[in-house]
């Protein structure tokens, strides 16, 4: 059985990296739209 504390910390780490991924994607999209103008 998987350790619950480990599962929770890995889930938090995954959501944090996913938030960073979303922020970088939105910044990239903003740069692309600025180039298209």
N, CA, C and O atoms as a printed pandas DataFrame, in Angstrom:
     atom_number atom_name residue_name chain_id  residue_number  x_coord  y_coord  z_coord
0              1         N          UNK        A               1    0.841   -1.201    0.000
1              2        CA          UNK        A               1    0.000    0.000    0.000
2              3         C          UNK        A               1    0.874    1.248    0.000
3              4         O          UNK        A               1    1.898    1.298    0.682
4              5         N          UNK        A               2    0.476    2.228   -0.748
5              6        CA          UNK        A               2    1.291    3.429   -0.865
6              7         C          UNK        A               2    1.112    4.320    0.358
7              8         O          UNK        A               2    0.020    4.422    0.916
8              9         N          UNK        A               3    2.191    4.955    0.759
9             10        CA          UNK        A               3    2.135    5.855    1.902
10            11         C          UNK        A               3    1.301    7.076    1.548
11            12         O          UNK        A               3    1.519    7.707    0.514
12            13         N          UNK        A               4    0.349    7.406    2.407
13            14        CA          UNK        A               4   -0.572    8.495    2.085
14            15         C          UNK        A               4    0.140    9.845    2.068
15            16         O          UNK        A               4   -0.150   10.693    1.224
16            17         N          UNK        A               5    1.074   10.042    3.004
17            18        CA          UNK        A               5    1.808   11.311    3.044
18            19         C          UNK        A               5    2.631   11.484    1.772
19            20         O          UNK        A               5    2.721   12.582    1.223
20            21         N          UNK        A               6    3.229   10.393    1.311
21            22        CA          UNK        A               6    4.001   10.455    0.066
22            23         C          UNK        A               6    3.082   10.746   -1.110
23            24         O          UNK        A               6    3.426   11.537   -1.988
24            25         N          UNK        A               7    1.914   10.109   -1.131
25            26        CA          UNK        A               7    0.960   10.328   -2.221
26            27         C          UNK        A               7    0.491   11.773   -2.231
27            28         O          UNK        A               7    0.387   12.391   -3.291
28            29         N          UNK        A               8    0.208   12.314   -1.045
29            30        CA          UNK        A               8   -0.282   13.684   -0.967
30            31         C          UNK        A               8    0.802   14.668   -1.395
31            32         O          UNK        A               8    0.519   15.620   -2.122
32            33         N          UNK        A               9    2.043   14.447   -0.951
33            34        CA          UNK        A               9    3.128   15.367   -1.314
34            35         C          UNK        A               9    3.416   15.294   -2.808
35            36         O          UNK        A               9    3.687   16.317   -3.436
36            37         N          UNK        A              10    3.361   14.098   -3.380
37            38        CA          UNK        A              10    3.605   13.981   -4.820
38            39         C          UNK        A              10    2.472   14.627   -5.602
39            40         O          UNK        A              10    2.703   15.190   -6.672
40            41         N          UNK        A              11    1.252   14.554   -5.082
41            42        CA          UNK        A              11    0.114   15.171   -5.751
42            43         C          UNK        A              11    0.246   16.692   -5.697
43            44         O          UNK        A              11   -0.053   17.380   -6.673
44            45         N          UNK        A              12    0.698   17.219   -4.546
45            46        CA          UNK        A              12    0.917   18.661   -4.422
46            47         C          UNK        A              12    2.026   19.100   -5.367
47            48         O          UNK        A              12    1.912   20.135   -6.024
48            49         N          UNK        A              13    3.091   18.323   -5.437
49            50        CA          UNK        A              13    4.208   18.647   -6.326
50            51         C          UNK        A              13    3.755   18.633   -7.775
51            52         O          UNK        A              13    4.181   19.473   -8.567
52            53         N          UNK        A              14    2.893   17.684   -8.129
53            54        CA          UNK        A              14    2.401   17.594   -9.502
54            55         C          UNK        A              14    1.539   18.804   -9.833
55            56         O          UNK        A              14    1.658   19.372  -10.919
56            57         N          UNK        A              15    0.674   19.201   -8.909
57            58        CA          UNK        A              15   -0.203   20.343   -9.172
58            59         C          UNK        A              15    0.617   21.625   -9.255
59            60         O          UNK        A              15    0.279   22.531  -10.018
60            61         N          UNK        A              16    1.695   21.707   -8.471
61            62        CA          UNK        A              16    2.546   22.894   -8.525
62            63         C          UNK        A              16    3.243   22.983   -9.873
63            64         O          UNK        A              16    3.275   24.048  -10.490
64            65         N          UNK        A              17    3.801   21.865  -10.333
65            66        CA          UNK        A              17    4.482   21.870  -11.632
66            67         C          UNK        A              17    3.488   22.111  -12.753
67            68         O          UNK        A              17    3.833   22.716  -13.768
68            69         N          UNK        A              18    2.244   21.638  -12.581
69            70        CA          UNK        A              18    1.220   21.873  -13.599
70            71         C          UNK        A              18    0.853   23.350  -13.641
71            72         O          UNK        A              18    0.607   23.894  -14.717
72            73         N          UNK        A              19    0.812   24.008  -12.482
73            74        CA          UNK        A              19    0.530   25.439  -12.446
74            75         C          UNK        A              19    1.640   26.231  -13.122
75            76         O          UNK        A              19    1.370   27.202  -13.829
76            77         N          UNK        A              20    2.891   25.821  -12.907
77            78        CA          UNK        A              20    4.022   26.473  -13.570
78            79         C          UNK        A              20    3.925   26.269  -15.076
79            80         O          UNK        A              20    4.213   27.177  -15.855
80            81         N          UNK        A              21    3.514   25.064  -15.479
81            82        CA          UNK        A              21    3.361   24.761  -16.905
82            83         C          UNK        A              21    2.285   25.647  -17.524
83            84         O          UNK        A              21    2.466   26.164  -18.627
84            85         N          UNK        A              22    1.174   25.823  -16.826
85            86        CA          UNK        A              22    0.094   26.668  -17.346
86            87         C          UNK        A              22    0.550   28.118  -17.463
87            88         O          UNK        A              22    0.224   28.805  -18.431
88            89         N          UNK        A              23    1.315   28.581  -16.457
89            90        CA          UNK        A              23    1.771   29.969  -16.483
90            91         C          UNK        A              23    2.746   30.189  -17.637
91            92         O          UNK        A              23    2.667   31.205  -18.327
92            93         N          UNK        A              24    3.662   29.250  -17.851
93            94        CA          UNK        A              24    4.606   29.382  -18.962
94            95         C          UNK        A              24    3.881   29.329  -20.294
95            96         O          UNK        A              24    4.247   30.042  -21.228
96            97         N          UNK        A              25    2.857   28.492  -20.392
97            98        CA          UNK        A              25    2.103   28.386  -21.636
98            99         C          UNK        A              25    1.361   29.688  -21.922
99           100         O          UNK        A              25    1.306   30.130  -23.069
100          101         N          UNK        A              26    0.794   30.301  -20.892
101          102        CA          UNK        A              26    0.072   31.558  -21.097
102          103         C          UNK        A              26    1.042   32.676  -21.457
103          104         O          UNK        A              26    0.713   33.541  -22.268
104          105         N          UNK        A              27    2.237   32.668  -20.860
105          106        CA          UNK        A              27    3.235   33.679  -21.208
106          107         C          UNK        A              27    3.700   33.492  -22.645
107          108         O          UNK        A              27    3.901   34.469  -23.367
108          109         N          UNK        A              28    3.871   32.247  -23.059
109          110        CA          UNK        A              28    4.277   31.961  -24.434
110          111         C          UNK        A              28    3.202   32.427  -25.401
111          112         O          UNK        A              28    3.507   32.968  -26.464
112          113         N          UNK        A              29    1.939   32.218  -25.032
113          114        CA          UNK        A              29    0.829   32.635  -25.881
114          115         C          UNK        A              29    0.785   34.156  -25.979
115          116         O          UNK        A              29    0.471   34.706  -27.035
116          117         N          UNK        A              30    1.100   34.834  -24.876
117          118        CA          UNK        A              30    1.114   36.296  -24.890
118          119         C          UNK        A              30    2.244   36.810  -25.785
119          120         O          UNK        A              30    2.071   37.793  -26.506
120          121         N          UNK        A              31    3.392   36.145  -25.738
121          122        CA          UNK        A              31    4.506   36.544  -26.594
122          123         C          UNK        A              31    4.165   36.322  -28.058
123          124         O          UNK        A              31    4.503   37.148  -28.906
124          125         N          UNK        A              32    3.502   35.217  -28.361
125          126        CA          UNK        A              32    3.133   34.931  -29.740
126          127         C          UNK        A              32    2.134   35.955  -30.259
127          128         O          UNK        A              32    2.243   36.398  -31.403
128          129         N          UNK        A              33    1.166   36.337  -29.440
129          130        CA          UNK        A              33    0.178   37.320  -29.875
130          131         C          UNK        A              33    0.836   38.684  -30.049
131          132         O          UNK        A              33    0.434   39.457  -30.920
132          133         N          UNK        A              34    1.845   38.990  -29.230
133          134        CA          UNK        A              34    2.551   40.260  -29.375
134          135         C          UNK        A              34    3.348   40.267  -30.681
135          136         O          UNK        A              34    3.476   41.306  -31.328
136          137         N          UNK        A              35    3.880   39.112  -31.065
137          138        CA          UNK        A              35    4.624   39.029  -32.322
138          139         C          UNK        A              35    3.691   39.136  -33.520
139          140         O          UNK        A              35    4.081   39.645  -34.571
140          141         N          UNK        A              36    2.462   38.660  -33.365
141          142        CA          UNK        A              36    1.528   38.658  -34.485
142          143         C          UNK        A              36    0.980   40.046  -34.786
143          144         O          UNK        A              36    0.482   40.298  -35.883
144          145         N          UNK        A              37    1.071   40.938  -33.818
145          146        CA          UNK        A              37    0.529   42.286  -34.040
146          147         C          UNK        A              37    1.369   43.028  -35.071
147          148         O          UNK        A              37    1.075   44.178  -35.395
